[in-house]
């Protein structure tokens, strides 16, 4: 034990129901390592796992916008300009991004409360 990184040991006794609840919460966090989970919870007091569909949707929208911007940039360099139709499409896509951004922030704000 002298060579261990963490030589101090803390023992916590819980009821069967408490153990079940802890195991459920560990499963929600996607961990099977009780020591790591317990250290994190005891030191930080809480753990927030943010994994919402809105974040994935937002990332997908940003990727699509990036592709479209690259296409518009290439088109502008080849032709010397961007058409009004292309600008309207870009504005429409940006409006979608901001709509998704607002949804994402509202979801995250609900986590705080």
N, C-alpha and C positions, 0 to 999 in steps of 0.2 A: 504494500500500500504506500510505501514511502516514495516510490517512483511515479505515482499517479499524478496526473495534472490536477485532479480535483480530489484531494484526500479526505475532505470533510464529508460526512454523511448525515442526512436529515431523514428521520423516519416519520412518516405521517400515517396515522391509522384512520380508516374510514369504514363506514358501514357497507354492506353489500350493495345497497342502493346507491351510495356515494361512489363506489367503485364503478358501477354500471354507468352512472352519469359521466364520470371522468372518461371512461372508455368511449362513450358516445361522442363526447366533445373532441377527443383525440382523433376519432374516425372522421369527424367533420373537418378537422384541420389536415387530415391526410397523413397523420404520423402514427407510427407504432412504437416509437421510442419514448417511453414514459419519462425517463430522466431528462431528456431534452425538453419535452413538453412542460414538465414540472418546473424546471429551471426558468424557462421563458415566462411562465405564468407567475411564479413567485417573485421574479426580479422586475418584470415589466408591469405586472398587474392585469394585463389583458392582451389578447392577440386578436387582430382583425384580419380576416382573410377576405380580400375583395376579389370576387370572381363573378362578375355579373354579365349577363348577355349584352348589356348596353356597351360595356367596354369592348367586347369582341366586335359588335356591330360598328362601333366608332372606328376601330382599327381597320375594319374592312372598308369603310367609307373613305378613310384617309388613303388607303392603298389605291382605291379606284380613282380618287382625285389626283393622286400623284401620277398615275398612268395617263390620265387625261391631260394633265398639265404638260407632261413630257411630249405627248402627241401634238398639243397645240404649239409648244415651243419649236418642235421640229417643223411643223407646218409653217409657222411664222418665219423661221429661218430660210425655208425653201422658197416661200412665195413673197416674203417681204411684208406680210401683214396678217392680221387675224380678222375673219369676217364677223359681222354683227351676230350671226347665228351661233358661231363658236363662242363668242363672248357671253351670249345669253345662256348657253349650255354650261359654261364655267360658273356663271352666277347662280344658276339653278343647283348645280352640284355643291357649291359653297353654302347655299341656304340649307341643303340637306345636312351638311357637316355641322353647321351651327345648331340645327334642330336636334341632332343626335347629341351634340355637346351639352345642350341644356338638359336633355333627358338624363344624361350621365351624371351631371352635377346634382340634379334633383335627387337621383338615387343615392349618391354619396352623402348628400346632406341628411337624408333619412337615416343613414347608418350612424351619424353623429348623435342623433337625438334618442 
